[in-house]
Amino acid sequence: MSIRGIDHWVIVVADVPRTLAFYERLGLPIAWEKRPGRPDMPTIRIGEAQKINVHARDWPDAAGYLGARRPFVGGADFCLEWEGTVPEVLDHLKRAGITPEVGPSPRTCARGPATSVYFRDPDDNLVELTVYPSA
């Protein structure tokens, strides 16, 4: 047995509706998970098997919160793989009203050499979209 991948990670945000609208503009679907005894949790879906859980800024203060001990808004930095070309990434971001901060730039990502474009979400998290060369 071994670890086989990433299931989810969490971002803590100042304004949940604003954050969800931003990621919807990127083309990511939003789902809400029912959690008995706790607030429903919004999730940003990535494909069929990965997600980003979105926690409101005040959730870590609630009794029984199970999460990072010192989470903070804007403390995330993550990379998402783009299926397509770098020009398509740039066009998609432009249509979504998102200005790249850096890139396109060559990078070494999980599967090797790639080209990445970086931008910030509404909470100042650094988001990287990476494109691997076609085989």
C-alpha positions as a Markdown table, in Angstrom:
| # | Residue | x | y | z |
|---|---|---|---|---|
| 1 | Met | 0.0 | 0.0 | 0.0 |
| 2 | Ser | 1.1 | 3.6 | -0.6 |
| 3 | Ile | -0.1 | 7.1 | -1.0 |
| 4 | Arg | -1.5 | 7.5 | -4.5 |
| 5 | Gly | -2.3 | 11.2 | -4.9 |
| 6 | Ile | -3.9 | 14.4 | -3.5 |
| 7 | Asp | -7.6 | 14.2 | -2.6 |
| 8 | His | -8.2 | 17.8 | -1.4 |
| 9 | Trp | -6.6 | 20.8 | 0.2 |
| 10 | Val | -8.1 | 23.7 | 2.0 |
| 11 | Ile | -8.1 | 27.5 | 1.4 |
| 12 | Val | -9.3 | 29.9 | 4.1 |
| 13 | Val | -11.0 | 32.9 | 2.5 |
| 14 | Ala | -12.3 | 36.3 | 3.6 |
| 15 | Asp | -15.4 | 36.3 | 1.3 |
| 16 | Val | -16.8 | 32.9 | 0.3 |
| 17 | Pro | -19.1 | 34.1 | -2.5 |
| 18 | Arg | -16.4 | 36.2 | -4.0 |
| 19 | Thr | -13.9 | 33.4 | -4.0 |
| 20 | Leu | -16.4 | 30.9 | -5.5 |
| 21 | Ala | -17.3 | 33.4 | -8.3 |
| 22 | Phe | -13.6 | 33.8 | -9.1 |
| 23 | Tyr | -13.0 | 30.0 | -9.4 |
| 24 | Glu | -16.2 | 29.6 | -11.5 |
| 25 | Arg | -14.9 | 32.2 | -13.9 |
| 26 | Leu | -11.8 | 29.9 | -14.2 |
| 27 | Gly | -14.2 | 27.2 | -15.3 |
| 28 | Leu | -14.1 | 25.1 | -12.2 |
| 29 | Pro | -17.5 | 23.7 | -10.9 |
| 30 | Ile | -18.6 | 24.4 | -7.3 |
| 31 | Ala | -20.3 | 21.8 | -5.1 |
| 32 | Trp | -21.7 | 22.1 | -1.6 |
| 33 | Glu | -21.1 | 19.3 | 0.9 |
| 34 | Lys | -23.7 | 18.6 | 3.6 |
| 35 | Arg | -22.0 | 18.2 | 7.0 |
| 36 | Pro | -24.4 | 17.4 | 9.9 |
| 37 | Gly | -23.8 | 19.7 | 12.8 |
| 38 | Arg | -21.5 | 22.0 | 10.9 |
| 39 | Pro | -22.0 | 24.5 | 8.1 |
| 40 | Asp | -22.3 | 23.2 | 4.6 |
| 41 | Met | -18.9 | 23.4 | 2.9 |
| 42 | Pro | -18.3 | 24.8 | -0.5 |
| 43 | Thr | -15.8 | 22.9 | -2.6 |
| 44 | Ile | -14.1 | 23.8 | -5.9 |
| 45 | Arg | -14.0 | 20.6 | -8.0 |
| 46 | Ile | -11.0 | 19.7 | -10.0 |
| 47 | Gly | -11.8 | 16.8 | -12.4 |
| 48 | Glu | -13.5 | 13.8 | -10.9 |
| 49 | Ala | -11.2 | 13.0 | -8.0 |
| 50 | Gln | -9.8 | 16.2 | -6.5 |
| 51 | Lys | -11.2 | 19.3 | -4.8 |
| 52 | Ile | -10.3 | 22.4 | -2.9 |
| 53 | Asn | -12.4 | 22.8 | 0.3 |
| 54 | Val | -13.2 | 26.5 | 1.0 |
| 55 | His | -13.4 | 27.5 | 4.6 |
| 56 | Ala | -14.7 | 30.9 | 5.8 |
| 57 | Arg | -12.2 | 33.0 | 7.7 |
| 58 | Asp | -14.1 | 32.5 | 11.0 |
| 59 | Trp | -14.4 | 28.7 | 10.9 |
| 60 | Pro | -11.0 | 28.0 | 12.5 |
| 61 | Asp | -12.3 | 29.9 | 15.6 |
| 62 | Ala | -15.3 | 27.5 | 16.0 |
| 63 | Ala | -15.2 | 24.8 | 18.7 |
| 64 | Gly | -14.3 | 21.4 | 17.3 |
| 65 | Tyr | -12.7 | 22.9 | 14.1 |
| 66 | Leu | -10.5 | 20.2 | 12.5 |
| 67 | Gly | -8.0 | 21.9 | 10.3 |
| 68 | Ala | -4.7 | 23.6 | 10.2 |
| 69 | Arg | -3.8 | 25.2 | 13.5 |
| 70 | Arg | -2.7 | 28.6 | 12.1 |
| 71 | Pro | -4.6 | 29.0 | 8.8 |
| 72 | Phe | -4.7 | 32.5 | 7.3 |
| 73 | Val | -6.4 | 34.1 | 4.3 |
| 74 | Gly | -4.0 | 34.3 | 1.4 |
| 75 | Gly | -1.6 | 31.7 | 2.7 |
| 76 | Ala | -2.0 | 29.2 | -0.2 |
| 77 | Asp | 0.2 | 28.6 | -3.2 |
| 78 | Phe | -0.8 | 25.8 | -5.6 |
| 79 | Cys | -0.5 | 24.6 | -9.1 |
| 80 | Leu | -3.3 | 23.2 | -11.4 |
| 81 | Glu | -2.5 | 21.4 | -14.6 |
| 82 | Trp | -4.1 | 22.9 | -17.7 |
| 83 | Glu | -5.2 | 20.5 | -20.4 |
| 84 | Gly | -4.5 | 22.5 | -23.6 |
| 85 | Thr | -1.9 | 25.1 | -24.8 |
| 86 | Val | -0.3 | 28.1 | -23.2 |
| 87 | Pro | -2.0 | 30.5 | -25.6 |
| 88 | Glu | -5.3 | 28.9 | -24.5 |
| 89 | Val | -4.4 | 29.6 | -20.9 |
| 90 | Leu | -3.7 | 33.2 | -21.6 |
| 91 | Asp | -6.9 | 33.6 | -23.6 |
| 92 | His | -9.0 | 31.9 | -20.9 |
| 93 | Leu | -7.5 | 34.2 | -18.2 |
| 94 | Lys | -8.1 | 37.3 | -20.4 |
| 95 | Arg | -11.8 | 36.3 | -21.0 |
| 96 | Ala | -12.2 | 35.7 | -17.2 |
| 97 | Gly | -10.8 | 39.2 | -16.5 |
| 98 | Ile | -7.7 | 37.7 | -14.7 |
| 99 | Thr | -4.3 | 39.4 | -15.2 |
| 100 | Pro | -1.3 | 37.1 | -15.0 |
| 101 | Glu | 1.3 | 38.1 | -12.5 |
| 102 | Val | 4.2 | 36.0 | -14.0 |
| 103 | Gly | 4.6 | 34.0 | -17.1 |
| 104 | Pro | 4.4 | 32.1 | -19.3 |
| 105 | Ser | 7.6 | 30.8 | -17.8 |
| 106 | Pro | 9.5 | 27.5 | -17.9 |
| 107 | Arg | 9.1 | 25.5 | -14.7 |
| 108 | Thr | 9.8 | 22.0 | -13.4 |
| 109 | Cys | 6.5 | 20.6 | -12.1 |
| 110 | Ala | 5.4 | 17.2 | -10.8 |
| 111 | Arg | 5.7 | 15.4 | -14.1 |
| 112 | Gly | 8.8 | 17.3 | -15.4 |
| 113 | Pro | 9.3 | 20.3 | -17.6 |
| 114 | Ala | 6.3 | 22.6 | -18.2 |
| 115 | Thr | 5.3 | 26.1 | -18.9 |
| 116 | Ser | 3.4 | 28.0 | -16.1 |
| 117 | Val | 1.3 | 31.2 | -15.8 |
| 118 | Tyr | 0.8 | 32.6 | -12.3 |
| 119 | Phe | -2.0 | 34.9 | -11.0 |
| 120 | Arg | -3.7 | 35.8 | -7.7 |
| 121 | Asp | -7.1 | 34.9 | -6.5 |
| 122 | Pro | -9.3 | 37.4 | -4.6 |
| 123 | Asp | -7.6 | 36.4 | -1.3 |
| 124 | Asp | -4.1 | 36.9 | -2.7 |
| 125 | Asn | -3.4 | 33.1 | -2.9 |
| 126 | Leu | -0.9 | 32.4 | -5.7 |
| 127 | Val | -2.4 | 30.1 | -8.3 |
| 128 | Glu | -0.3 | 28.5 | -11.0 |
| 129 | Leu | -1.7 | 27.0 | -14.2 |
| 130 | Thr | 0.9 | 24.7 | -15.8 |
| 131 | Val | 1.0 | 23.2 | -19.3 |
| 132 | Tyr | 3.0 | 20.1 | -20.1 |
| 133 | Pro | 4.4 | 19.7 | -23.6 |
| 134 | Ser | 2.3 | 17.5 | -25.9 |
| 135 | Ala | 3.7 | 14.0 | -26.4 |
